[in-house]
Amino acid sequence: MLRRGILALPAVLPLAAARAQSFPDRPLRLVVPFPPGGAADFLGRVVGERLSRGVGQPVTIENRSGAGGNIGTAAALAAERDGHTLLLNGVPVAVNRFLFARLPFDPDADLVPVAMIALSPNIMVVPNSLPVNSVAEFVALARTRRLNYASIGNGTSLHLAGAQFAIAAGVEMDHVPYRETGAANTDVIAGRVEVMFQTIAAAADLVRSGRMKALAVTSAERAPGFDEVPTLREAGVDLVSVGWFGLFAGRGTPADRVAVLEREALAAVRDEAVATRIRGSGSIPRPMDGAEFRAFIASEVARLSETVRVAGIRAD
């Protein structure tokens, strides 16, 4: 029995190698559970373009937004778990378990971290019509009346940054979630909501064209391309709140296929042309392999559980 097993091993290895080499054998689908126009959408398209060259197959981006990323995540997990469907997700993977009474999936049991892509600072933007030009002036105004802050859904980095800002600044603000990045930006520009902690990718052109005002960035250091915009800490509010994004596969995806996806995803983020585009959008390339990414997510789960508890955030 033992001898037969040993003799069979060399025959098994070529089969596994052949399977890995034949993957993928058709186009990949990358589900982005957030609306077009934001940091997640941008990262998915930039990395997906480079990933397609690495694997030799087209990568199709599918935006399935709603319920703080839960709808798109469930859609990705409903596909055959053969490696041809990937999910790009971020903070909601760690925080939604604390915001929603029930999830249509188990983020730990059902998702396999493939690779981390980037960190994404947010930028605090307000309408031009709002009579403030600094964080201090905004806080002073917020202490005279209750203001609204927009996001693109519960549990997103935009939502958390707004809630954390209110606590750190000692003001009360109401959360207004949107399904679409464009609709949220439109209402900020029009003054229907007073502030948004938008992703830099989604706000950059609007700020640079003078259609809305940027007061601060939420990262520990000033953001690439926005050297003139102070951090919240520099502006007097002791807060750092940064989003992050990475790729996931469904649990049960063959390990050899996950390894291929991990290798090519890391190659994409480490490609200097891709990294330059990521930095140009205001995000920070942060390639991590699956094991590192899994440990990072575990640390975020611990951190964000405390954030949700202190802020009293719930899915609304």
N, C-alpha and C positions, 0 to 999 in steps of 0.2 A: 504493500500500500504506500509506504513512505517513498520507496524508490520510484514508483509510478508517478507520484505527485511531483517529485523532483524532476523527473524526465519531462513531465508535461509543462513545467514552468517556461522553458524557452519558447514553447509554442504559443503560450499565452501572451508573452511580452510583445511579439510582433503584432498580434491582433490589437492590443491596446494602443500601440504606436500608430497602427494604420487608422484606427478610429479617430485618434487625436488629429492625425494629418488630414483626414477627410472633413474635419469640422472647421468652419461651418460650410455646409453644402448648399445653403440658400441665404437670401438676405436676412439680416438681423433687424429686429424690432426693438427700439429703445423707447420705453414708456417714460414720459416726463409728467408727473402728476401735478404740474403747476401750469398756469397759463402762458401763452407765448409772450415774448418781450422781456421777461425777467432774467435774472442771473442763471437759474436752472436751465431755462430754454436755451440761452446762449451757450452755456457750458456743454449741454447735450449736443448741440449742433457742431461746435468747434471740435470737441473730442470725438464725436461720432464720425465726422469727416475723416479725421486721421485714423481712427479705428478701422474704418472701412478699407483703407489702403493696407493696413496691417493684416487683416484677416482675408482680404481678397473678395469681400462681398459688400454690397450696399448696406448702409445702416439707415433705416427709416425712423424718423422722430415722430412720436405720437403723443400729443398733449392731451391728458385726461385729468383735468383739474376738478377740484371740489372736495369738500369735507376735510380740509387741511392736509390734502395729499392722500387720504384714505381710498378715494375712488380709483385713482390711477394705480395705486399700489395693489389693490385687490384685482384690478384688471390684468396687471402684469402677472400676478400669481395664478390667475385662472388659465393662463396659457400652458401649453405643454412645456414641462421643465427639462428641455433638452439643450439649453444654452442659446437658443435662437431668439429668446426674448429676455431683454435686460431692463432693469429699472434704474432710473437716476433719482435719488432721493437724498434727503438731508436731515435737518433738525427734527422734522416730524417723526422719523423712525425712532428717535430717542424720547420725544416728549408726548406724543399723542396718547400713549398708554396712561398718562396722568390726566389728560384733558377730556377723554371720551369715556362714557360708562362702559361701552363695548366697542371692540374693533372687529372688522370682518376678517382678521388674520392675526397671527401671533408674530410680532416683529422679530422676536428672538428665534422661534422655532421654524418660521417659514422663510426667512430671508438669509441669504448667504452673502456677506460682504465680499465684494470682488476687489475693489480698489477705491481709495479716496482720490478725489480730483483736486478740490480747491477749497480755500476759505473765502467767504464772501462778506466783507464788511457792509453795513448798511449806511445810508446817508440820510440825515434828518433834513427833510425838505418842507417848505411852507409856501402858501400862495404869495404872490407879489403883493396882493391887496392886504395881507396881514401886516399890521403896523409894528413889526419887529425885524431887527437885523442881526440879532445875536441870540444865543441860547439864554443868556441872562434876561434879555428883554422878553423872550418867549415865556420863561418861567414866571416872570413878574405878571405878564398878562394872564397866564393860566391860574394864577392865585386870585384873580379878580372874577373869573367866570370859568365854568366847566367847558373844556374844549374836546373835540373829537379827533381820534387818530385812525387812519386807514391802514389796512393790511390786505394781503391777498389770501387770507384764510386763517382759521384757528391753528395754532401750533407752529406757524411759519416763523422764521427769524424776524420778520417784520412785526408780527403780533407780539412776540416775546420782547423785542427791543422797546416797543411802545409801552408795554406793561412795566418793564424794568425801569424805564426812564421815569415814569410817573412816580414810582416808589423812591428812586434815587433823588429826584428833584422835589419830592414832597408836594406833589399836585395830584389832582383827580382828573382823569380823562376817560372818555367813553370810546370803546373799541367799535369800529365800523368795518366788518369784513367784506371784501369784494371777491367775486369769482374771476375777474379779469384785471390784469395789470393796467391795460389801457383805460378802463373805466375808473379805476382808482386814481390814476394820474390826472385824468380829466377833471375829476371832482376836486383834487387838490388845486389844480390850476384855477378852477372856477371859484375856489373858496368855499365849497360846500363842506369840506372837511379842512381842519386847520393845520394838520401835520401828518406826515407819513415817514416812517423809517424805511425807505424804499431801498431795494438793491441798487448799487451804483450802476450796474448794467442797464437797468430800466429807467434811471433818472438822469444819466450823464448828459445826453443830448438836450434834454429839457432844461437842465441847469445851465449848460453852456450857451444855449440860445436865449437865455434870459426869461424863460416862461415860468420858472419857479425859482425860489431862493434856497440855497443850501446853507444850513447853519452849522452843521458838524457832521463828523463821521463817527461810527460806533467802535472802531478798531482801536487798539492800543497805540498805533502809530498812524500818521496821516496816510491817506490812501493814494496809490499811484494815480497820477493824472489830476489830483485835486490837492496839490500841495498847499494851496491858499486856504483850504477849509480846515479848521481846527478839529481835534478830537474832542469828544465830550469831556474828557478829563481836563484838557486844556481850557475848555469853556466853562469849567466849574462844576460839572456833574460827574461824580466818581462812578463811572460805568463803562465797561467794555462788553459788547454784545455782538458776536460775530457768527454768521451762518456758515454752513459747510455743506458740501455735496460729494456724493460718491456713487459708484455703480454697485448694483446688487443683482443676484440671480435667485431663482426660487430653490428652496431646499429640495434636494433630490436630483438636482442637475449633476451629471457625471463629473467627478472631481477632475478628470483630465481636461474636460471642456472648460471648467471654471479656471483651470491653470492657464489655458490658452487666452481666455478673456482677460485674466489678471495681467499676464505678460504684455498683451497688446495695449491694454488701457494704460499701464504704467509707461510704456514706450510713447504713447500719445502725449501724456502730460509732460514727459521729460523732453519731448521734441521742442527745441528752442523756438521754432516758429509758432507752435501751439501755445507755449508758455507766454510768449510775447503778447499774443492775442488775449490770453486770459488776464494778464496784468493790465493790458490796455482797457479792459472792460471794468477795471476796479477790483477784480478778485485777485487772489494770491494762489499760484499753483502750489499744491501740497500733496504730491504723490505718496501714497501709502499702500503697501500690499495688503492682501486680505486679512492676514493675522494682525497686523498693526491697526488696520481700520476697525477690526472687531474690538480690540482693546480700547481704542479711542471712543467708540460708540458707548462702551460700558461706562467709561468715565463721564461721558455726556449724560447718560441716563441718571447717574448719581447727582451730577451738578444740577440738571434741569428739574429733577424731582423737588429739590429745595427751592428753586426759582418759582415753580408753580405753587408750592405750599405758601411761600411768603407773599407772593403776588395775589394769591387766591384766584388764579386763572381757571376758567372752565370753558369748554366748548359752548359757544352761544349761538 
